[in-house]
Amino acid sequence: MPKIDIETMEWTGGCGYPPPLDEIAKGRTRRRLGDMAGLDQFGVNLTKLEPGSGSALRHWHEHEDEFVYMLEGEVVLVEDEGETILKAGDAAGFKAGVANGHHLLNRSNRDAIYLEIGTRSKVERAHYPDDDLAAVKDASGLRFTRKNGELCS
C-alpha cells in the first residue's frame, strides 16, 4: 500500500494569478497529496488558509468538478447565492459547467484546513465573475488572460 507520509510534506503556496490579483491567496498553502501519489486524473490537496486569506478569486469551471471537506477551523463559502459558514465535518461541491462563482474565505482568527478534490481536465476554462480574468488550459499549458483573451503579464 503506497502510504503517503503527509507530515514530511512541505506546505507550498502560490496561485499563479497576476499581481495584484494574487493577494487573496497569499495565506493559502497546500500539501499536494494527489501529486505525491502520482495521480493524474484528479487532484487531492490538503489546504490551509491562514486568517484573512482566501482559497482563490471567486470562480467557476467549465469542465472540472470541485469538492471540499472541512477538517479544522471555519471558512465562509461565498457564491452567487450568498454566504455559508463551513466548519469541520462540512462539505461542499461544485459541478463543472454551473456558472456559480465561488471561493472560501477565512474570516476567523485561526487556520482553517480542508481537503480539496477536483478533476484534472486536459482542456479547461475558468471564469472569474468579479475580476477581468480567465484561466485557459489546453495543449499549450495553463495561462491567465483578460476576459477579452488578451494575455495577462
Backbone as CSV, one residue per row, in Angstrom:
resi,resn,N_x,N_y,N_z,CA_x,CA_y,CA_z,C_x,C_y,C_z
1,MET,0.860,-1.199,0.000,0.000,0.000,0.000,0.890,1.242,0.000
2,PRO,0.720,2.114,-0.965,1.588,3.291,-1.070,1.162,4.418,-0.120
3,LYS,1.489,4.245,1.152,1.141,5.252,2.162,1.900,6.554,1.895
4,ILE,1.208,7.654,2.042,1.804,8.983,1.892,2.138,9.500,3.283
5,ASP,3.390,9.876,3.507,3.810,10.421,4.799,3.544,11.931,4.781
6,ILE,2.317,12.287,5.103,1.853,13.670,4.978,2.677,14.634,5.824
7,GLU,3.037,14.225,7.020,3.759,15.129,7.929,5.126,15.550,7.405
8,THR,5.705,14.780,6.503,7.014,15.151,5.960,6.897,16.057,4.734
9,MET,5.684,16.232,4.238,5.483,17.077,3.060,5.496,18.550,3.450
10,GLU,6.094,19.362,2.606,6.107,20.805,2.843,4.784,21.420,2.411
11,TRP,4.403,22.505,3.082,3.274,23.323,2.655,3.811,24.254,1.580
12,THR,3.200,24.247,0.395,3.645,25.121,-0.684,2.536,26.102,-1.053
13,GLY,2.935,27.280,-1.479,1.962,28.320,-1.815,2.009,28.658,-3.290
14,GLY,1.371,29.752,-3.599,1.332,30.234,-4.974,0.033,29.887,-5.674
15,CYS,-0.521,30.875,-6.364,-1.780,30.646,-7.070,-1.640,30.892,-8.567
16,GLY,-0.581,31.566,-8.981,-0.375,31.836,-10.392,-1.082,33.068,-10.923
17,TYR,-1.983,33.662,-10.123,-2.674,34.865,-10.583,-1.670,35.995,-10.795
18,PRO,-1.930,36.854,-11.767,-1.070,38.022,-11.927,-1.307,39.012,-10.784
19,PRO,-0.256,39.754,-10.379,-0.445,40.785,-9.357,-1.372,41.867,-9.877
20,PRO,-2.152,42.511,-9.077,-2.319,42.330,-7.639,-3.393,41.290,-7.289
21,LEU,-3.912,40.566,-8.292,-4.982,39.606,-8.033,-4.513,38.435,-7.168
22,ASP,-3.207,38.229,-7.074,-2.670,37.125,-6.281,-2.748,37.362,-4.774
23,GLU,-3.053,38.578,-4.359,-3.079,38.918,-2.926,-4.048,38.049,-2.129
24,ILE,-5.188,37.695,-2.703,-6.208,36.946,-1.964,-5.683,35.607,-1.448
25,ALA,-4.765,34.987,-2.187,-4.310,33.638,-1.828,-2.921,33.624,-1.192
26,LYS,-2.433,34.768,-0.737,-1.094,34.816,-0.127,-1.002,33.925,1.102
27,GLY,-2.091,33.734,1.828,-2.096,32.900,3.027,-2.622,31.497,2.787
28,ARG,-2.667,31.066,1.532,-3.116,29.706,1.198,-1.909,28.848,0.872
29,THR,-1.785,27.715,1.570,-0.734,26.751,1.270,-1.354,25.370,1.141
30,ARG,-0.628,24.494,0.437,-1.162,23.154,0.158,-0.094,22.098,0.316
31,ARG,-0.559,20.922,0.680,0.220,19.695,0.562,-0.467,18.920,-0.560
32,ARG,0.210,18.735,-1.660,-0.381,18.150,-2.861,-0.345,16.619,-2.780
33,LEU,-1.332,16.067,-2.099,-1.394,14.632,-1.833,-1.533,13.815,-3.109
34,GLY,-2.377,14.272,-4.023,-2.565,13.560,-5.280,-1.283,13.474,-6.091
35,ASP,-0.526,14.574,-6.134,0.747,14.568,-6.853,1.709,13.576,-6.205
36,MET,1.741,13.562,-4.873,2.641,12.657,-4.153,2.312,11.194,-4.476
37,ALA,1.031,10.906,-4.717,0.613,9.543,-5.046,0.734,9.238,-6.535
38,GLY,1.110,10.241,-7.335,1.237,10.042,-8.769,-0.085,10.067,-9.519
39,LEU,-1.123,10.628,-8.892,-2.434,10.685,-9.543,-2.431,11.760,-10.630
40,ASP,-3.087,11.481,-11.752,-3.157,12.491,-12.804,-4.571,12.712,-13.342
41,GLN,-5.564,11.945,-12.879,-6.936,12.142,-13.337,-7.712,13.103,-12.446
42,PHE,-7.296,13.206,-11.195,-7.909,14.169,-10.291,-6.869,14.607,-9.274
43,GLY,-7.051,15.810,-8.740,-6.148,16.348,-7.742,-6.739,16.219,-6.354
44,VAL,-5.863,16.013,-5.377,-6.248,15.972,-3.969,-5.229,16.813,-3.217
45,ASN,-5.712,17.847,-2.552,-4.824,18.719,-1.787,-5.316,18.856,-0.358
46,LEU,-4.373,18.835,0.579,-4.646,19.244,1.945,-4.307,20.727,1.952
47,THR,-5.302,21.564,2.167,-5.136,23.009,2.000,-5.324,23.727,3.321
48,LYS,-4.439,24.703,3.565,-4.510,25.512,4.781,-4.719,26.971,4.394
49,LEU,-5.715,27.595,5.019,-5.947,29.030,4.846,-5.641,29.729,6.163
50,GLU,-4.714,30.653,6.122,-4.424,31.465,7.296,-5.536,32.493,7.487
51,PRO,-5.687,33.022,8.688,-6.695,34.064,8.909,-6.530,35.211,7.914
52,GLY,-7.639,35.638,7.336,-7.639,36.746,6.384,-7.368,36.351,4.946
53,SER,-7.125,35.086,4.685,-6.812,34.682,3.310,-7.990,33.981,2.649
54,GLY,-7.865,33.788,1.337,-8.902,33.123,0.571,-8.335,31.977,-0.238
55,SER,-9.215,31.076,-0.633,-8.796,29.921,-1.420,-8.421,30.316,-2.845
56,ALA,-9.094,31.296,-3.378,-8.931,31.716,-4.768,-9.787,32.949,-4.978
57,LEU,-9.702,33.536,-6.152,-10.699,34.524,-6.546,-12.002,33.764,-6.794
58,ARG,-13.116,34.437,-6.670,-14.396,33.780,-6.934,-14.400,33.330,-8.395
59,HIS,-14.713,32.036,-8.630,-14.571,31.443,-9.959,-15.525,30.271,-10.133
60,TRP,-15.612,29.795,-11.375,-16.269,28.526,-11.697,-15.586,27.924,-12.910
61,HIS,-15.698,26.588,-13.048,-15.015,25.849,-14.107,-15.996,25.295,-15.126
62,GLU,-15.597,25.315,-16.388,-16.421,24.721,-17.444,-16.371,23.195,-17.424
63,HIS,-15.203,22.596,-17.122,-15.023,21.150,-17.272,-14.591,20.421,-16.003
64,GLU,-14.232,21.117,-14.959,-13.686,20.464,-13.771,-14.628,20.580,-12.577
65,ASP,-14.981,19.418,-12.015,-15.731,19.375,-10.759,-14.781,19.702,-9.615
66,GLU,-15.344,20.267,-8.533,-14.562,20.551,-7.330,-15.346,20.095,-6.103
67,PHE,-14.611,19.672,-5.071,-15.218,19.228,-3.819,-14.292,19.626,-2.682
68,VAL,-14.857,20.135,-1.597,-14.066,20.453,-0.402,-14.711,19.808,0.823
69,TYR,-13.857,19.358,1.743,-14.297,18.763,3.005,-13.485,19.401,4.126
70,MET,-14.172,20.073,5.036,-13.519,20.801,6.123,-13.007,19.841,7.203
71,LEU,-11.759,20.037,7.592,-11.147,19.225,8.640,-10.984,19.994,9.947
72,GLU,-10.542,21.249,9.854,-10.315,22.076,11.042,-10.694,23.515,10.734
73,GLY,-11.141,24.214,11.759,-11.409,25.630,11.622,-12.732,25.924,10.946
74,GLU,-12.806,27.151,10.422,-14.047,27.646,9.843,-13.721,28.553,8.665
75,VAL,-14.493,28.428,7.600,-14.379,29.322,6.446,-15.772,29.786,6.051
76,VAL,-15.806,30.823,5.245,-17.052,31.296,4.672,-17.025,30.963,3.185
77,LEU,-17.992,30.186,2.749,-18.173,29.896,1.340,-18.966,31.053,0.745
78,VAL,-18.379,31.747,-0.213,-19.039,32.853,-0.896,-19.353,32.376,-2.312
79,GLU,-20.625,32.451,-2.688,-21.053,32.068,-4.025,-22.137,33.033,-4.481
80,ASP,-22.650,32.825,-5.659,-23.641,33.735,-6.214,-24.851,33.905,-5.302
81,GLU,-25.261,32.831,-4.631,-26.461,32.864,-3.781,-26.231,33.490,-2.418
82,GLY,-24.978,33.799,-2.060,-24.702,34.400,-0.763,-23.557,33.717,-0.055
83,GLU,-23.605,33.744,1.277,-22.519,33.232,2.098,-23.013,32.122,3.017
84,THR,-22.163,31.104,3.211,-22.471,29.972,4.072,-21.225,29.642,4.876
85,ILE,-21.364,29.463,6.177,-20.245,29.067,7.022,-20.041,27.557,6.902
86,LEU,-18.787,27.158,6.718,-18.404,25.753,6.701,-17.450,25.504,7.863
87,LYS,-17.753,24.483,8.668,-16.926,24.102,9.809,-16.473,22.658,9.634
88,ALA,-15.598,22.195,10.524,-15.102,20.820,10.473,-16.270,19.850,10.332
89,GLY,-16.158,18.953,9.366,-17.207,17.981,9.087,-18.163,18.405,7.992
90,ASP,-18.101,19.664,7.564,-18.953,20.150,6.473,-18.263,19.932,5.129
91,ALA,-19.060,19.849,4.078,-18.534,19.658,2.733,-19.323,20.504,1.749
92,ALA,-18.712,20.771,0.606,-19.385,21.491,-0.474,-18.833,20.979,-1.795
93,GLY,-19.681,20.971,-2.823,-19.254,20.524,-4.138,-19.709,21.489,-5.208
94,PHE,-18.940,21.541,-6.275,-19.194,22.479,-7.359,-19.099,21.725,-8.681
95,LYS,-20.237,21.556,-9.337,-20.328,20.813,-10.588,-19.766,21.632,-11.742
96,ALA,-18.982,20.988,-12.576,-18.449,21.639,-13.773,-19.592,22.174,-14.625
97,GLY,-19.376,23.341,-15.218,-20.350,23.913,-16.135,-21.451,24.721,-15.475
98,VAL,-21.510,24.727,-14.148,-22.518,25.514,-13.434,-21.896,26.878,-13.124
99,ALA,-22.450,27.922,-13.706,-21.891,29.269,-13.603,-22.230,29.901,-12.252
100,ASN,-21.655,29.342,-11.197,-21.845,29.830,-9.833,-20.468,30.132,-9.254
101,GLY,-20.034,31.385,-9.381,-18.733,31.782,-8.869,-18.648,31.531,-7.373
102,HIS,-17.543,30.921,-6.933,-17.395,30.551,-5.530,-15.938,30.642,-5.095
103,HIS,-15.757,30.822,-3.802,-14.452,30.687,-3.160,-14.659,30.609,-1.660
104,LEU,-13.586,30.295,-0.937,-13.616,30.191,0.516,-12.784,31.318,1.102
105,LEU,-13.297,31.938,2.166,-12.575,32.993,2.871,-12.429,32.589,4.335
106,ASN,-11.240,32.804,4.883,-11.031,32.554,6.307,-11.126,33.890,7.031
107,ARG,-12.284,34.144,7.612,-12.503,35.381,8.368,-12.300,35.169,9.857
108,SER,-11.854,33.989,10.243,-11.659,33.671,11.661,-10.258,34.103,12.110
109,ASN,-9.924,33.795,13.347,-8.614,34.162,13.879,-7.692,32.958,14.021
110,ARG,-8.026,31.834,13.349,-7.163,30.655,13.371,-7.137,30.010,11.984
111,ASP,-6.130,29.178,11.771,-6.010,28.493,10.483,-7.219,27.603,10.231
112,ALA,-7.570,27.450,8.971,-8.592,26.501,8.529,-7.904,25.488,7.614
113,ILE,-8.259,24.207,7.773,-7.651,23.153,6.968,-8.762,22.318,6.354
114,TYR,-8.634,22.047,5.061,-9.641,21.259,4.362,-8.995,20.442,3.254
115,LEU,-9.704,19.400,2.839,-9.323,18.640,1.656,-10.015,19.260,0.462
116,GLU,-9.294,19.418,-0.628,-9.910,19.834,-1.880,-9.595,18.776,-2.922
117,ILE,-10.629,18.385,-3.637,-10.517,17.329,-4.637,-11.141,17.860,-5.921
118,GLY,-10.461,17.661,-7.041,-11.008,18.171,-8.291,-10.503,17.427,-9.504
119,THR,-11.313,17.471,-10.538,-10.982,16.886,-11.832,-9.750,17.580,-12.407
120,ARG,-8.971,16.831,-13.149,-7.854,17.412,-13.899,-8.144,17.215,-15.381
121,SER,-8.875,18.138,-15.938,-9.238,18.072,-17.345,-8.075,18.572,-18.201
122,LYS,-7.881,17.968,-19.353,-6.808,18.417,-20.258,-7.130,19.764,-20.893
123,VAL,-8.421,20.045,-21.042,-8.876,21.320,-21.599,-9.832,21.937,-20.588
124,GLU,-9.595,23.195,-20.250,-10.407,23.847,-19.220,-10.451,25.339,-19.457
125,ARG,-11.517,25.928,-18.970,-11.638,27.386,-18.906,-12.317,27.702,-17.593
126,ALA,-11.669,28.544,-16.795,-12.243,29.003,-15.538,-12.626,30.462,-15.691
127,HIS,-13.786,30.797,-15.150,-14.332,32.154,-15.240,-14.274,32.812,-13.865
128,TYR,-13.965,34.090,-13.837,-13.847,34.878,-12.608,-14.829,36.053,-12.713
129,PRO,-16.048,35.893,-12.207,-17.090,36.888,-12.446,-16.809,38.270,-11.858
130,ASP,-15.977,38.350,-10.815,-15.719,39.640,-10.162,-14.477,40.343,-10.691
131,ASP,-13.711,39.665,-11.537,-12.421,40.194,-11.980,-12.271,40.034,-13.489
132,ASP,-11.448,40.884,-14.093,-11.166,40.794,-15.523,-10.095,39.730,-15.728
133,LEU,-10.505,38.470,-15.574,-9.573,37.361,-15.609,-10.277,36.107,-16.105
134,ALA,-9.530,35.272,-16.806,-9.967,33.926,-17.200,-8.737,33.040,-17.133
135,ALA,-8.920,31.766,-16.834,-7.839,30.783,-16.881,-8.152,29.830,-18.016
136,VAL,-7.163,29.603,-18.862,-7.336,28.737,-20.020,-6.270,27.651,-19.955
137,LYS,-6.709,26.382,-20.057,-5.780,25.260,-20.089,-6.056,24.446,-21.347
138,ASP,-4.987,24.177,-22.103,-5.090,23.366,-23.314,-3.740,22.700,-23.544
139,ALA,-3.485,22.231,-24.745,-2.233,21.542,-25.050,-1.007,22.430,-24.817
140,SER,-1.193,23.745,-24.814,-0.085,24.677,-24.588,0.201,24.910,-23.106
141,GLY,-0.661,24.402,-22.219,-0.483,24.604,-20.790,-1.560,25.512,-20.222
142,LEU,-1.305,26.014,-19.026,-2.245,26.911,-18.334,-1.757,28.344,-18.458
143,ARG,-2.699,29.237,-18.745,-2.349,30.658,-18.820,-3.546,31.483,-18.358
144,PHE,-3.244,32.659,-17.849,-4.283,33.591,-17.429,-4.411,34.684,-18.472
145,THR,-5.660,35.004,-18.798,-5.939,36.046,-19.771,-6.948,37.026,-19.185
146,ARG,-7.087,38.139,-19.843,-8.204,39.032,-19.565,-9.449,38.376,-20.167
147,LYS,-10.612,38.861,-19.846,-11.837,38.279,-20.392,-11.907,38.398,-21.906
148,ASN,-11.215,39.391,-22.490,-11.224,39.560,-23.942,-10.206,38.660,-24.637
149,GLY,-9.475,37.836,-23.876,-8.491,36.911,-24.438,-7.066,37.402,-24.419
150,GLU,-6.852,38.694,-24.112,-5.501,39.242,-24.034,-4.746,38.593,-22.890
151,LEU,-3.509,38.171,-23.137,-2.676,37.542,-22.105,-2.378,38.497,-20.965
152,CYS,-2.429,38.001,-19.754,-2.013,38.790,-18.590,-0.502,38.752,-18.499
153,SER,0.066,39.878,-18.082,1.523,39.914,-17.961,1.954,39.849,-16.521
